[in-house]
Amino acid sequence: MRVEIDHRASGPSTGERVRHPEKQHRADNPIQRKPAWIRVKAPTHPVYHETRALMRAGNLATVCEEAACPNIGECWSQRHATMMIMGEICTRACAFCNVATGMPNPLAVDEPARVADAVAKLGLRHVVITSVDRDDLDDGGAAHFAGVIGAIRAASPGTTIEILTPDFLRKPGAAETVTEARPDVFNHNLETVPRLYPTIRPGARYFQSLRLLDRVKQIDPTIFTKSGMMVGLGETRAEIGQVMDDLRIADVDFLTIGQYLQPSVKHAAVERFVPPDEFAELAAMARAKGFLMVSATPLTRSSYHADADFAALRTARAARLAA
């Protein structure tokens, strides 16, 4: 999930590139003060700065920075960074997302090698690779994902790989290309309930996202599948339950649920801050529906604690198969 905690002004200063030109015509949505349970401390750990320096040295983008994830201090202090491939500019304009919108640059042919080198230098047991949407590419970037997976396998054979992909809308064969590269976890986020797609995720299609997750399992049932959604956008409990049911029909293993945070006054407003006890109720509901793993807290994000969660996911599958 892409979120932002840097609440910048709605308009650019002189000479500043407009990050979201498509949103500048919108009326401002005032940003609410966060409750105590959603606030985080500024990063100060020395390992955080080491991780940041390594990303800069490799000329790598991370969704942690581009989306200003609230967990960046904790994760980078443990050398966990979610790398964002295929550039820093997205062809979509989702109402919740802070990643810049526009026409991306051509793919960097050396990026798979640079990502693999960073993974090896960080000594990662588990890595999460995500990307911007690349609707401009014939395959949506599927071959590039496969190249990154292959490069990491060669440079760091002991590292397990989790990918968080776009929906590959109208990109036939893309799911097959990425799945056949055999990531350990294939993640694609539904983000919100279908009723809110026209306003929150207008460039996407709910059932395309479900079909993608279902297709991955058809191609290779051994790959773990994962999806996530945000709450606080006006969805109902019944709608959340329906999304859970849809994901279970697609045999998705792992569900993450976190609080939506508003990136700027030009983004979708937070309808409410969901208290921790409601997240606990949603987690219990999801477990009762049969997910192998559930992470549901205000600060849960797609790749938060991904390494520990992957170990628990494997254990959960082994236990279910043995039962």
KEMI-5911 format. One record per residue (C-alpha): residue in three letters; x negated, y, z. Coordinates in nm, 4 decimals. Layout:
REM KEMI-5911
<node bator="ALA" X="X" Y="Y" Z="Z"/>
...
//
This chain:
REM KEMI-5911
<node bator="MET" X="0.0000" Y="0.0000" Z="0.0000"/>
<node bator="ARG" X="-0.1336" Y="0.3399" Z="-0.0883"/>
<node bator="VAL" X="-0.0943" Y="0.6081" Z="0.1745"/>
<node bator="GLU" X="-0.2422" Y="0.9444" Z="0.2590"/>
<node bator="ILE" X="-0.3141" Y="1.1266" Z="0.5826"/>
<node bator="ASP" X="-0.4824" Y="1.4365" Z="0.4373"/>
<node bator="HIS" X="-0.1878" Y="1.6765" Z="0.4265"/>
<node bator="ARG" X="-0.3138" Y="1.9286" Z="0.1767"/>
<node bator="ALA" X="-0.1242" Y="2.2302" Z="0.0566"/>
<node bator="SER" X="0.1245" Y="2.1837" Z="-0.2242"/>
<node bator="GLY" X="-0.0597" Y="2.3977" Z="-0.4783"/>
<node bator="PRO" X="-0.4219" Y="2.3883" Z="-0.6015"/>
<node bator="SER" X="-0.6694" Y="2.6631" Z="-0.5335"/>
<node bator="THR" X="-0.8358" Y="2.8469" Z="-0.8184"/>
<node bator="GLY" X="-1.0385" Y="2.6087" Z="-1.0324"/>
<node bator="GLU" X="-0.9221" Y="2.2968" Z="-0.8457"/>
<node bator="ARG" X="-0.7986" Y="2.0054" Z="-1.0566"/>
<node bator="VAL" X="-0.4334" Y="1.9345" Z="-0.9885"/>
<node bator="ARG" X="-0.4249" Y="1.5814" Z="-0.8501"/>
<node bator="HIS" X="-0.0566" Y="1.5267" Z="-0.9266"/>
<node bator="PRO" X="0.0475" Y="1.7597" Z="-1.2121"/>
<node bator="GLU" X="0.3668" Y="1.5608" Z="-1.2654"/>
<node bator="LYS" X="0.4846" Y="1.6476" Z="-0.9123"/>
<node bator="GLN" X="0.4211" Y="2.0225" Z="-0.9118"/>
<node bator="HIS" X="0.7749" Y="2.1107" Z="-1.0239"/>
<node bator="ARG" X="0.9310" Y="1.9315" Z="-0.7265"/>
<node bator="ALA" X="1.0690" Y="2.1104" Z="-0.4244"/>
<node bator="ASP" X="0.8543" Y="2.0769" Z="-0.1142"/>
<node bator="ASN" X="0.9355" Y="1.8060" Z="0.1395"/>
<node bator="PRO" X="0.8160" Y="1.9251" Z="0.4817"/>
<node bator="ILE" X="0.5798" Y="1.6803" Z="0.6520"/>
<node bator="GLN" X="0.6976" Y="1.5553" Z="0.9880"/>
<node bator="ARG" X="0.4730" Y="1.5272" Z="1.2902"/>
<node bator="LYS" X="0.3681" Y="1.1661" Z="1.3422"/>
<node bator="PRO" X="0.4684" Y="0.9853" Z="1.6608"/>
<node bator="ALA" X="0.1966" Y="0.8733" Z="1.9018"/>
<node bator="TRP" X="0.1985" Y="0.5143" Z="1.7752"/>
<node bator="ILE" X="0.0936" Y="0.6149" Z="1.4227"/>
<node bator="ARG" X="-0.2034" Y="0.8412" Z="1.5003"/>
<node bator="VAL" X="-0.5630" Y="0.7296" Z="1.4496"/>
<node bator="LYS" X="-0.9031" Y="0.8678" Z="1.5522"/>
<node bator="ALA" X="-1.1489" Y="1.0221" Z="1.3084"/>
<node bator="PRO" X="-1.4267" Y="0.7788" Z="1.2042"/>
<node bator="THR" X="-1.7571" Y="0.8234" Z="1.3892"/>
<node bator="HIS" X="-1.9213" Y="0.4768" Z="1.3953"/>
<node bator="PRO" X="-2.2655" Y="0.4690" Z="1.2248"/>
<node bator="VAL" X="-2.1695" Y="0.1599" Z="1.0212"/>
<node bator="TYR" X="-1.8829" Y="0.3626" Z="0.8728"/>
<node bator="HIS" X="-2.1391" Y="0.6042" Z="0.7278"/>
<node bator="GLU" X="-2.3566" Y="0.3171" Z="0.6042"/>
<node bator="THR" X="-2.0602" Y="0.1655" Z="0.4206"/>
<node bator="ARG" X="-1.9727" Y="0.5016" Z="0.2708"/>
<node bator="ALA" X="-2.3322" Y="0.5523" Z="0.1540"/>
<node bator="LEU" X="-2.3328" Y="0.2114" Z="-0.0148"/>
<node bator="MET" X="-2.0115" Y="0.2949" Z="-0.2019"/>
<node bator="ARG" X="-2.1647" Y="0.6221" Z="-0.3207"/>
<node bator="ALA" X="-2.4923" Y="0.4567" Z="-0.4221"/>
<node bator="GLY" X="-2.3041" Y="0.2043" Z="-0.6345"/>
<node bator="ASN" X="-2.0783" Y="0.4743" Z="-0.7835"/>
<node bator="LEU" X="-1.7793" Y="0.2747" Z="-0.6620"/>
<node bator="ALA" X="-1.4267" Y="0.3920" Z="-0.5926"/>
<node bator="THR" X="-1.2286" Y="0.2604" Z="-0.2975"/>
<node bator="VAL" X="-0.8566" Y="0.2730" Z="-0.2348"/>
<node bator="CYS" X="-0.9514" Y="0.3463" Z="0.1264"/>
<node bator="GLU" X="-1.0688" Y="0.6928" Z="0.0175"/>
<node bator="GLU" X="-0.8499" Y="0.7582" Z="-0.2854"/>
<node bator="ALA" X="-0.5362" Y="0.6845" Z="-0.0842"/>
<node bator="ALA" X="-0.6859" Y="0.8165" Z="0.2422"/>
<node bator="CYS" X="-0.5833" Y="0.5051" Z="0.4336"/>
<node bator="PRO" X="-0.5409" Y="0.5695" Z="0.8086"/>
<node bator="ASN" X="-0.7416" Y="0.2541" Z="0.8876"/>
<node bator="ILE" X="-1.0567" Y="0.3591" Z="0.7029"/>
<node bator="GLY" X="-1.2542" Y="0.4317" Z="1.0198"/>
<node bator="GLU" X="-1.1839" Y="0.0912" Z="1.1721"/>
<node bator="CYS" X="-1.2341" Y="-0.1067" Z="0.8516"/>
<node bator="TRP" X="-1.5495" Y="0.0640" Z="0.7274"/>
<node bator="SER" X="-1.7042" Y="0.0362" Z="1.0731"/>
<node bator="GLN" X="-1.6746" Y="-0.3409" Z="1.0200"/>
<node bator="ARG" X="-1.8111" Y="-0.3208" Z="0.6620"/>
<node bator="HIS" X="-1.4681" Y="-0.3906" Z="0.5141"/>
<node bator="ALA" X="-1.3924" Y="-0.1786" Z="0.2092"/>
<node bator="THR" X="-1.1228" Y="-0.2323" Z="-0.0541"/>
<node bator="MET" X="-1.2830" Y="-0.1532" Z="-0.3890"/>
<node bator="MET" X="-1.0712" Y="0.0065" Z="-0.6588"/>
<node bator="ILE" X="-1.1757" Y="-0.0851" Z="-1.0111"/>
<node bator="MET" X="-1.1000" Y="0.0634" Z="-1.3538"/>
<node bator="GLY" X="-1.1401" Y="0.4246" Z="-1.2445"/>
<node bator="GLU" X="-0.9743" Y="0.6691" Z="-1.0083"/>
<node bator="ILE" X="-0.6923" Y="0.7901" Z="-1.2351"/>
<node bator="CYS" X="-0.3634" Y="0.6000" Z="-1.2592"/>
<node bator="THR" X="-0.1229" Y="0.5993" Z="-1.5531"/>
<node bator="ARG" X="0.1752" Y="0.5778" Z="-1.3154"/>
<node bator="ALA" X="0.3262" Y="0.8525" Z="-1.0995"/>
<node bator="CYS" X="0.4802" Y="0.6778" Z="-0.7993"/>
<node bator="ALA" X="0.6455" Y="0.9125" Z="-0.5507"/>
<node bator="PHE" X="0.4629" Y="0.7588" Z="-0.2524"/>
<node bator="CYS" X="0.1092" Y="0.7341" Z="-0.3876"/>
<node bator="ASN" X="-0.1832" Y="0.9757" Z="-0.3563"/>
<node bator="VAL" X="-0.4033" Y="0.8223" Z="-0.6277"/>
<node bator="ALA" X="-0.4467" Y="1.0806" Z="-0.9036"/>
<node bator="THR" X="-0.2252" Y="1.0580" Z="-1.2132"/>
<node bator="GLY" X="-0.3347" Y="1.1200" Z="-1.5720"/>
<node bator="MET" X="-0.5181" Y="0.9613" Z="-1.8640"/>
<node bator="PRO" X="-0.7973" Y="0.7334" Z="-1.7351"/>
<node bator="ASN" X="-1.1480" Y="0.7129" Z="-1.8743"/>
<node bator="PRO" X="-1.2674" Y="0.4088" Z="-2.0717"/>
<node bator="LEU" X="-1.3608" Y="0.1040" Z="-1.8656"/>
<node bator="ALA" X="-1.7172" Y="0.0930" Z="-1.7326"/>
<node bator="VAL" X="-1.8739" Y="-0.2261" Z="-1.8660"/>
<node bator="ASP" X="-2.1229" Y="-0.2427" Z="-1.5780"/>
<node bator="GLU" X="-1.8572" Y="-0.2137" Z="-1.3066"/>
<node bator="PRO" X="-1.8239" Y="-0.5884" Z="-1.2371"/>
<node bator="ALA" X="-2.1982" Y="-0.6092" Z="-1.1678"/>
<node bator="ARG" X="-2.1914" Y="-0.3008" Z="-0.9428"/>
<node bator="VAL" X="-1.8978" Y="-0.4343" Z="-0.7427"/>
<node bator="ALA" X="-2.0645" Y="-0.7742" Z="-0.7042"/>
<node bator="ASP" X="-2.3890" Y="-0.6107" Z="-0.5909"/>
<node bator="ALA" X="-2.2062" Y="-0.4110" Z="-0.3220"/>
<node bator="VAL" X="-2.0241" Y="-0.7222" Z="-0.1996"/>
<node bator="ALA" X="-2.3545" Y="-0.9063" Z="-0.1660"/>
<node bator="LYS" X="-2.5266" Y="-0.6157" Z="0.0110"/>
<node bator="LEU" X="-2.2391" Y="-0.5783" Z="0.2573"/>
<node bator="GLY" X="-2.2535" Y="-0.9514" Z="0.3259"/>
<node bator="LEU" X="-1.8750" Y="-0.9804" Z="0.2984"/>
<node bator="ARG" X="-1.7042" Y="-1.3066" Z="0.3887"/>
<node bator="HIS" X="-1.3862" Y="-1.1803" Z="0.2213"/>
<node bator="VAL" X="-1.3375" Y="-0.8954" Z="-0.0241"/>
<node bator="VAL" X="-1.0274" Y="-0.7186" Z="-0.1540"/>
<node bator="ILE" X="-1.0327" Y="-0.5782" Z="-0.5080"/>
<node bator="THR" X="-0.7536" Y="-0.3497" Z="-0.6269"/>
<node bator="SER" X="-0.7083" Y="-0.1128" Z="-0.9191"/>
<node bator="VAL" X="-0.5159" Y="0.1739" Z="-1.0621"/>
<node bator="ASP" X="-0.2429" Y="0.0954" Z="-1.3159"/>
<node bator="ARG" X="-0.3886" Y="0.0907" Z="-1.6666"/>
<node bator="ASP" X="-0.0866" Y="0.0976" Z="-1.8958"/>
<node bator="ASP" X="-0.3176" Y="0.2376" Z="-2.1651"/>
<node bator="LEU" X="-0.5008" Y="-0.0962" Z="-2.2013"/>
<node bator="ASP" X="-0.3656" Y="-0.3790" Z="-2.4159"/>
<node bator="ASP" X="-0.3986" Y="-0.6283" Z="-2.1290"/>
<node bator="GLY" X="-0.3482" Y="-0.3812" Z="-1.8423"/>
<node bator="GLY" X="-0.7057" Y="-0.4524" Z="-1.7303"/>
<node bator="ALA" X="-0.6564" Y="-0.8254" Z="-1.6753"/>
<node bator="ALA" X="-0.9841" Y="-0.9237" Z="-1.8429"/>
<node bator="HIS" X="-1.1680" Y="-0.6655" Z="-1.6314"/>
<node bator="PHE" X="-1.0224" Y="-0.8171" Z="-1.3143"/>
<node bator="ALA" X="-1.1393" Y="-1.1591" Z="-1.4332"/>
<node bator="GLY" X="-1.4863" Y="-1.0181" Z="-1.5025"/>
<node bator="VAL" X="-1.5122" Y="-0.8724" Z="-1.1532"/>
<node bator="ILE" X="-1.4041" Y="-1.2022" Z="-0.9960"/>
<node bator="GLY" X="-1.6651" Y="-1.3901" Z="-1.2010"/>
<node bator="ALA" X="-1.9415" Y="-1.1456" Z="-1.1109"/>
<node bator="ILE" X="-1.8655" Y="-1.1731" Z="-0.7385"/>
<node bator="ARG" X="-1.8636" Y="-1.5543" Z="-0.7591"/>
<node bator="ALA" X="-2.2108" Y="-1.5427" Z="-0.9170"/>
<node bator="ALA" X="-2.3611" Y="-1.2859" Z="-0.6777"/>
<node bator="SER" X="-2.1968" Y="-1.4007" Z="-0.3547"/>
<node bator="PRO" X="-2.0657" Y="-1.7589" Z="-0.3858"/>
<node bator="GLY" X="-1.9582" Y="-1.7783" Z="-0.0223"/>
<node bator="THR" X="-1.7288" Y="-1.4758" Z="-0.0425"/>
<node bator="THR" X="-1.3556" Y="-1.5366" Z="-0.0744"/>
<node bator="ILE" X="-1.1788" Y="-1.2992" Z="-0.3118"/>
<node bator="GLU" X="-0.8424" Y="-1.1291" Z="-0.2745"/>
<node bator="ILE" X="-0.7050" Y="-0.9175" Z="-0.5569"/>
<node bator="LEU" X="-0.4287" Y="-0.6566" Z="-0.5415"/>
<node bator="THR" X="-0.3123" Y="-0.6071" Z="-0.8974"/>
<node bator="PRO" X="-0.0768" Y="-0.3821" Z="-1.0933"/>
<node bator="ASP" X="0.2454" Y="-0.5373" Z="-1.2244"/>
<node bator="PHE" X="0.1075" Y="-0.5879" Z="-1.5796"/>
<node bator="LEU" X="0.4396" Y="-0.4630" Z="-1.7176"/>
<node bator="ARG" X="0.4704" Y="-0.5477" Z="-2.0900"/>
<node bator="LYS" X="0.1225" Y="-0.7080" Z="-2.0907"/>
<node bator="PRO" X="0.1810" Y="-1.0668" Z="-2.2095"/>
<node bator="GLY" X="-0.0877" Y="-1.3117" Z="-2.0989"/>
<node bator="ALA" X="-0.2273" Y="-1.0832" Z="-1.8289"/>
<node bator="ALA" X="-0.1066" Y="-1.2973" Z="-1.5381"/>
<node bator="GLU" X="-0.2646" Y="-1.6033" Z="-1.6984"/>
<node bator="THR" X="-0.5985" Y="-1.4278" Z="-1.7554"/>
<node bator="VAL" X="-0.6313" Y="-1.3152" Z="-1.3942"/>
<node bator="THR" X="-0.4975" Y="-1.6348" Z="-1.2363"/>
<node bator="GLU" X="-0.7303" Y="-1.8536" Z="-1.4413"/>
<node bator="ALA" X="-1.0254" Y="-1.6606" Z="-1.2932"/>
<node bator="ARG" X="-0.9155" Y="-1.8233" Z="-0.9647"/>
<node bator="PRO" X="-0.9038" Y="-1.5561" Z="-0.6961"/>
<node bator="ASP" X="-0.8342" Y="-1.6993" Z="-0.3514"/>
<node bator="VAL" X="-0.5432" Y="-1.4598" Z="-0.2905"/>
<node bator="PHE" X="-0.3291" Y="-1.2915" Z="-0.5565"/>
<node bator="ASN" X="-0.1541" Y="-0.9882" Z="-0.4078"/>
<node bator="HIS" X="0.0962" Y="-0.7648" Z="-0.5780"/>
<node bator="ASN" X="0.3093" Y="-0.5264" Z="-0.3734"/>
<node bator="LEU" X="0.6820" Y="-0.4804" Z="-0.4274"/>
<node bator="GLU" X="0.6416" Y="-0.1611" Z="-0.2192"/>
<node bator="THR" X="1.0111" Y="-0.0944" Z="-0.1544"/>
<node bator="VAL" X="1.3643" Y="-0.2248" Z="-0.2016"/>
<node bator="PRO" X="1.5117" Y="-0.2376" Z="-0.5553"/>
<node bator="ARG" X="1.7639" Y="0.0431" Z="-0.4904"/>
<node bator="LEU" X="1.4781" Y="0.2896" Z="-0.4342"/>
<node bator="TYR" X="1.2697" Y="0.1988" Z="-0.7402"/>
<node bator="PRO" X="1.4116" Y="0.4765" Z="-0.9653"/>
<node bator="THR" X="1.2933" Y="0.7469" Z="-0.7228"/>
<node bator="ILE" X="0.9969" Y="0.5846" Z="-0.5429"/>
<node bator="ARG" X="0.8432" Y="0.3596" Z="-0.8084"/>
<node bator="PRO" X="0.9943" Y="0.4857" Z="-1.1360"/>
<node bator="GLY" X="0.7359" Y="0.3373" Z="-1.3708"/>
<node bator="ALA" X="0.7794" Y="-0.0144" Z="-1.2320"/>
<node bator="ARG" X="1.0515" Y="-0.2789" Z="-1.2476"/>
<node bator="TYR" X="1.1411" Y="-0.4792" Z="-0.9372"/>
<node bator="PHE" X="1.2060" Y="-0.8079" Z="-1.1182"/>
<node bator="GLN" X="0.8848" Y="-0.7759" Z="-1.3222"/>
<node bator="SER" X="0.6922" Y="-0.7677" Z="-0.9952"/>
<node bator="LEU" X="0.8788" Y="-1.0748" Z="-0.8696"/>
<node bator="ARG" X="0.8189" Y="-1.2561" Z="-1.1978"/>
<node bator="LEU" X="0.4460" Y="-1.1833" Z="-1.1763"/>
<node bator="LEU" X="0.4191" Y="-1.3406" Z="-0.8306"/>
<node bator="ASP" X="0.6302" Y="-1.6358" Z="-0.9382"/>
<node bator="ARG" X="0.4215" Y="-1.6857" Z="-1.2527"/>
<node bator="VAL" X="0.0972" Y="-1.7015" Z="-1.0538"/>
<node bator="LYS" X="0.2370" Y="-1.9898" Z="-0.8469"/>
<node bator="GLN" X="0.3547" Y="-2.1672" Z="-1.1623"/>
<node bator="ILE" X="0.0058" Y="-2.1466" Z="-1.3128"/>
<node bator="ASP" X="-0.1815" Y="-2.2473" Z="-0.9968"/>
<node bator="PRO" X="0.0171" Y="-2.3455" Z="-0.6856"/>
<node bator="THR" X="-0.3038" Y="-2.3593" Z="-0.4789"/>
<node bator="ILE" X="-0.3641" Y="-1.9834" Z="-0.4995"/>
<node bator="PHE" X="-0.2222" Y="-1.7921" Z="-0.2037"/>
<node bator="THR" X="0.0203" Y="-1.5187" Z="-0.3069"/>
<node bator="LYS" X="0.0880" Y="-1.2072" Z="-0.1061"/>
<node bator="SER" X="0.3077" Y="-0.8990" Z="-0.1264"/>
<node bator="GLY" X="0.3760" Y="-0.5900" Z="0.0801"/>
<node bator="MET" X="0.6361" Y="-0.3234" Z="0.1341"/>
<node bator="MET" X="0.6710" Y="0.0102" Z="0.3093"/>
<node bator="VAL" X="0.9489" Y="0.1082" Z="0.5465"/>
<node bator="GLY" X="1.0715" Y="0.4521" Z="0.6465"/>
<node bator="LEU" X="1.1965" Y="0.5523" Z="0.3001"/>
<node bator="GLY" X="1.5666" Y="0.5041" Z="0.3696"/>
<node bator="GLU" X="1.5954" Y="0.1292" Z="0.3126"/>
<node bator="THR" X="1.8421" Y="-0.0748" Z="0.5199"/>
<node bator="ARG" X="1.7723" Y="-0.3866" Z="0.7262"/>
<node bator="ALA" X="1.9894" Y="-0.5903" Z="0.4878"/>
<node bator="GLU" X="1.7884" Y="-0.4675" Z="0.1881"/>
<node bator="ILE" X="1.4621" Y="-0.5623" Z="0.3578"/>
<node bator="GLY" X="1.6030" Y="-0.9081" Z="0.4246"/>
<node bator="GLN" X="1.6966" Y="-0.9452" Z="0.0570"/>
<node bator="VAL" X="1.3404" Y="-0.8564" Z="-0.0506"/>
<node bator="MET" X="1.2104" Y="-1.1214" Z="0.1883"/>
<node bator="ASP" X="1.4483" Y="-1.3781" Z="0.0388"/>
<node bator="ASP" X="1.3443" Y="-1.2850" Z="-0.3161"/>
<node bator="LEU" X="0.9757" Y="-1.3253" Z="-0.2244"/>
<node bator="ARG" X="1.0376" Y="-1.6649" Z="-0.0668"/>
<node bator="ILE" X="1.2197" Y="-1.7812" Z="-0.3811"/>
<node bator="ALA" X="0.8967" Y="-1.6880" Z="-0.5645"/>
<node bator="ASP" X="0.7072" Y="-1.8973" Z="-0.3042"/>
<node bator="VAL" X="0.5051" Y="-1.6002" Z="-0.1764"/>
<node bator="ASP" X="0.2926" Y="-1.7012" Z="0.1234"/>
<node bator="PHE" X="0.2061" Y="-1.3755" Z="0.2976"/>
<node bator="LEU" X="0.4112" Y="-1.0595" Z="0.3609"/>
<node bator="THR" X="0.2821" Y="-0.7255" Z="0.4909"/>
<node bator="ILE" X="0.5091" Y="-0.4448" Z="0.6134"/>
<node bator="GLY" X="0.3858" Y="-0.0990" Z="0.7153"/>
<node bator="GLN" X="0.5091" Y="0.2528" Z="0.7769"/>
<node bator="TYR" X="0.5220" Y="0.4881" Z="0.4786"/>
<node bator="LEU" X="0.3239" Y="0.8077" Z="0.5389"/>
<node bator="GLN" X="0.3821" Y="1.1115" Z="0.3198"/>
<node bator="PRO" X="0.0696" Y="1.2200" Z="0.1271"/>
<node bator="SER" X="0.1721" Y="1.5800" Z="0.0583"/>
<node bator="VAL" X="0.4735" Y="1.8083" Z="0.0474"/>
<node bator="LYS" X="0.5222" Y="1.7058" Z="-0.3176"/>
<node bator="HIS" X="0.5603" Y="1.3360" Z="-0.2355"/>
<node bator="ALA" X="0.8668" Y="1.1448" Z="-0.1177"/>
<node bator="ALA" X="0.9749" Y="1.2418" Z="0.2330"/>
<node bator="VAL" X="0.9536" Y="1.0103" Z="0.5315"/>
<node bator="GLU" X="1.3139" Y="0.9352" Z="0.6226"/>
<node bator="ARG" X="1.2133" Y="0.8054" Z="0.9657"/>
<node bator="PHE" X="0.9238" Y="0.6633" Z="1.1623"/>
<node bator="VAL" X="1.0064" Y="0.3028" Z="1.2436"/>
<node bator="PRO" X="0.9154" Y="0.2160" Z="1.6049"/>
<node bator="PRO" X="0.6868" Y="-0.0798" Z="1.6850"/>
<node bator="ASP" X="0.9676" Y="-0.2905" Z="1.8322"/>
<node bator="GLU" X="1.1509" Y="-0.2843" Z="1.4983"/>
<node bator="PHE" X="0.8358" Y="-0.4003" Z="1.3219"/>
<node bator="ALA" X="0.8240" Y="-0.6936" Z="1.5649"/>
<node bator="GLU" X="1.1849" Y="-0.7754" Z="1.4731"/>
<node bator="LEU" X="1.1038" Y="-0.7630" Z="1.1009"/>
<node bator="ALA" X="0.8040" Y="-0.9915" Z="1.1568"/>
<node bator="ALA" X="1.0242" Y="-1.2429" Z="1.3384"/>
<node bator="MET" X="1.2804" Y="-1.2264" Z="1.0566"/>
<node bator="ALA" X="1.0118" Y="-1.2926" Z="0.7946"/>
<node bator="ARG" X="0.8643" Y="-1.5857" Z="0.9854"/>
<node bator="ALA" X="1.2100" Y="-1.7377" Z="1.0168"/>
<node bator="LYS" X="1.2434" Y="-1.7194" Z="0.6364"/>
<node bator="GLY" X="0.9330" Y="-1.9341" Z="0.5926"/>
<node bator="PHE" X="0.6353" Y="-1.7087" Z="0.5156"/>
<node bator="LEU" X="0.3046" Y="-1.8675" Z="0.6141"/>
<node bator="MET" X="0.1754" Y="-1.5315" Z="0.7382"/>
<node bator="VAL" X="0.3363" Y="-1.2001" Z="0.8301"/>
<node bator="SER" X="0.1719" Y="-0.8736" Z="0.9308"/>
<node bator="ALA" X="0.4233" Y="-0.6049" Z="1.0292"/>
<node bator="THR" X="0.3081" Y="-0.3036" Z="1.2299"/>
<node bator="PRO" X="0.3206" Y="0.0736" Z="1.1695"/>
<node bator="LEU" X="-0.0420" Y="0.0759" Z="1.0507"/>
<node bator="THR" X="-0.0320" Y="-0.2479" Z="0.8508"/>
<node bator="ARG" X="-0.1650" Y="-0.2044" Z="0.4986"/>
<node bator="SER" X="-0.2244" Y="-0.4576" Z="0.2204"/>
<node bator="SER" X="-0.5889" Y="-0.5213" Z="0.3016"/>
<node bator="TYR" X="-0.5888" Y="-0.4416" Z="0.6750"/>
<node bator="HIS" X="-0.7677" Y="-0.7257" Z="0.8617"/>
<node bator="ALA" X="-0.7663" Y="-0.9180" Z="0.5328"/>
<node bator="ASP" X="-1.0630" Y="-1.1389" Z="0.6232"/>
<node bator="ALA" X="-0.9170" Y="-1.2622" Z="0.9531"/>
<node bator="ASP" X="-0.5746" Y="-1.2951" Z="0.7953"/>
<node bator="PHE" X="-0.7137" Y="-1.5108" Z="0.5143"/>
<node bator="ALA" X="-0.8680" Y="-1.7508" Z="0.7646"/>
<node bator="ALA" X="-0.5358" Y="-1.7693" Z="0.9491"/>
<node bator="LEU" X="-0.3532" Y="-1.8197" Z="0.6191"/>
<node bator="ARG" X="-0.5623" Y="-2.1253" Z="0.5340"/>
<node bator="THR" X="-0.5067" Y="-2.2655" Z="0.8807"/>
<node bator="ALA" X="-0.1318" Y="-2.2105" Z="0.8538"/>
<node bator="ARG" X="-0.1122" Y="-2.3904" Z="0.5193"/>
<node bator="ALA" X="-0.3136" Y="-2.6848" Z="0.6518"/>
<node bator="ALA" X="-0.0844" Y="-2.7111" Z="0.9527"/>
<node bator="ARG" X="0.2281" Y="-2.7016" Z="0.7367"/>
<node bator="LEU" X="0.0940" Y="-2.9677" Z="0.5008"/>
<node bator="ALA" X="0.0028" Y="-3.1884" Z="0.7964"/>
<node bator="ALA" X="0.3456" Y="-3.1555" Z="0.9552"/>
//
